[in-house]
Amino acid sequence: MNSRKLFAIVRRELGAYLSSPLGYIVMFVYFLIGGFFFWLITTRSHAASMTYIFQNFMFIFLLVSPLITMRLWSEEEKNGTAELLKTSPLTIWEIVVGKYLGACSFFLVMSSVTLVYLAFIFALGNPDVMPLFANYLGYFLGVMAFFSIGLFASTITENQIVSAIVSFFVLLLLWVIGVAGDGVSGPAGDFLKYVSIMSHTDDFFKGIIDFSHVFYLLSLIFLGLFLSVKVLESKRS
């Protein structure tokens, strides 16, 4: 995989977000709702912790990530540039990974606001660093898993609205399926709870780093990218 070509795609995608009205609308909504939750949680709990903040942020991104990822490939199909990309010297993996990292870069820009919250938390108390690291790790891996699924949804249709709807319902299913698992006994219930994203992010927000959860989230990220590549390969052929 050519790092220079990859960086060019990442820069192109990040530039598209930062030059789009939708990108700034998404950031504004994220900052507004995130700021409200931060104020509400810190004034009520007075806890030097990011746990409840990131738990709420994960739910926000369940709603927001389909809006971020819906354009990744659907827009290329709509604008007629998909064929140019598919026939370019770039490999399908370079295109998919580059677009994915572009969306993740935009997420990092959005998440920079959490450094302000972090500064307030250190000013309010003396929090343990490792639980905060676990909070950030779970939050970043969870949202990155959301993005990989959103990218896959974007490759299967040229309609951005349809892409966002498909992405949202898949993410919602992965979010609530663990609740269904609580009502089912035996291996079937264990499987439903294992598939749930919630069951793999909760420990991070408790300050616990469990590598089985890291493996699950990384596997989900890879699965989304792999399926995206397979869809685009089928379209290229």
DAZIVEN-V436460 format. One record per residue. N is the residue number from 1. RES is the residue in three letters. PHI is phi in whole degrees, 0 to 359 (* if undefined). Layout:
n | res | phi
N | RES | PHI
N | RES | PHI
This chain:
n | res | phi
1 | MET | *
2 | ASN | 282
3 | SER | 294
4 | ARG | 292
5 | LYS | 296
6 | LEU | 298
7 | PHE | 297
8 | ALA | 297
9 | ILE | 291
10 | VAL | 301
11 | ARG | 296
12 | ARG | 297
13 | GLU | 291
14 | LEU | 297
15 | GLY | 297
16 | ALA | 295
17 | TYR | 293
18 | LEU | 282
19 | SER | 253
20 | SER | 257
21 | PRO | 303
22 | LEU | 299
23 | GLY | 300
24 | TYR | 286
25 | ILE | 295
26 | VAL | 299
27 | MET | 296
28 | PHE | 298
29 | VAL | 298
30 | TYR | 298
31 | PHE | 296
32 | LEU | 294
33 | ILE | 292
34 | GLY | 298
35 | GLY | 296
36 | PHE | 296
37 | PHE | 297
38 | PHE | 299
39 | TRP | 298
40 | LEU | 295
41 | ILE | 291
42 | THR | 290
43 | THR | 286
44 | ARG | 269
45 | SER | 267
46 | HIS | 52
47 | ALA | 262
48 | ALA | 276
49 | SER | 211
50 | MET | 257
51 | THR | 305
52 | TYR | 292
53 | ILE | 295
54 | PHE | 289
55 | GLN | 299
56 | ASN | 289
57 | PHE | 296
58 | MET | 299
59 | PHE | 293
60 | ILE | 300
61 | PHE | 286
62 | LEU | 301
63 | LEU | 273
64 | VAL | 274
65 | SER | 300
66 | PRO | 299
67 | LEU | 289
68 | ILE | 284
69 | THR | 269
70 | MET | 297
71 | ARG | 269
72 | LEU | 305
73 | TRP | 246
74 | SER | 303
75 | GLU | 293
76 | GLU | 296
77 | GLU | 296
78 | LYS | 294
79 | ASN | 276
80 | GLY | 80
81 | THR | 267
82 | ALA | 297
83 | GLU | 296
84 | LEU | 298
85 | LEU | 292
86 | LYS | 291
87 | THR | 259
88 | SER | 282
89 | PRO | 294
90 | LEU | 291
91 | THR | 281
92 | ILE | 298
93 | TRP | 297
94 | GLU | 296
95 | ILE | 295
96 | VAL | 294
97 | VAL | 295
98 | GLY | 298
99 | LYS | 294
100 | TYR | 297
101 | LEU | 293
102 | GLY | 297
103 | ALA | 295
104 | CYS | 295
105 | SER | 295
106 | PHE | 297
107 | PHE | 297
108 | LEU | 297
109 | VAL | 299
110 | MET | 298
111 | SER | 285
112 | SER | 300
113 | VAL | 295
114 | THR | 293
115 | LEU | 294
116 | VAL | 293
117 | TYR | 299
118 | LEU | 298
119 | ALA | 298
120 | PHE | 296
121 | ILE | 295
122 | PHE | 291
123 | ALA | 287
124 | LEU | 279
125 | GLY | 201
126 | ASN | 232
127 | PRO | 288
128 | ASP | 287
129 | VAL | 286
130 | MET | 296
131 | PRO | 300
132 | LEU | 295
133 | PHE | 298
134 | ALA | 298
135 | ASN | 302
136 | TYR | 296
137 | LEU | 298
138 | GLY | 296
139 | TYR | 296
140 | PHE | 294
141 | LEU | 295
142 | GLY | 297
143 | VAL | 293
144 | MET | 296
145 | ALA | 293
146 | PHE | 304
147 | PHE | 294
148 | SER | 295
149 | ILE | 291
150 | GLY | 296
151 | LEU | 297
152 | PHE | 300
153 | ALA | 298
154 | SER | 288
155 | THR | 282
156 | ILE | 268
157 | THR | 209
158 | GLU | 269
159 | ASN | 269
160 | GLN | 295
161 | ILE | 294
162 | VAL | 298
163 | SER | 302
164 | ALA | 296
165 | ILE | 293
166 | VAL | 299
167 | SER | 300
168 | PHE | 298
169 | PHE | 290
170 | VAL | 294
171 | LEU | 295
172 | LEU | 297
173 | LEU | 298
174 | LEU | 292
175 | TRP | 282
176 | VAL | 259
177 | ILE | 297
178 | GLY | 295
179 | VAL | 296
180 | ALA | 296
181 | GLY | 296
182 | ASP | 295
183 | GLY | 265
184 | VAL | 240
185 | SER | 266
186 | GLY | 84
187 | PRO | 302
188 | ALA | 297
189 | GLY | 294
190 | ASP | 297
191 | PHE | 294
192 | LEU | 298
193 | LYS | 290
194 | TYR | 291
195 | VAL | 290
196 | SER | 297
197 | ILE | 296
198 | MET | 303
199 | SER | 292
200 | HIS | 255
201 | THR | 249
202 | ASP | 302
203 | ASP | 297
204 | PHE | 301
205 | PHE | 283
206 | LYS | 268
207 | GLY | 89
208 | ILE | 250
209 | ILE | 256
210 | ASP | 250
211 | PHE | 290
212 | SER | 292
213 | HIS | 288
214 | VAL | 300
215 | PHE | 298
216 | TYR | 299
217 | LEU | 293
218 | LEU | 296
219 | SER | 294
220 | LEU | 294
221 | ILE | 300
222 | PHE | 298
223 | LEU | 299
224 | GLY | 298
225 | LEU | 292
226 | PHE | 297
227 | LEU | 295
228 | SER | 298
229 | VAL | 299
230 | LYS | 296
231 | VAL | 296
232 | LEU | 291
233 | GLU | 296
234 | SER | 294
235 | LYS | 288
236 | ARG | 293
237 | SER | 283
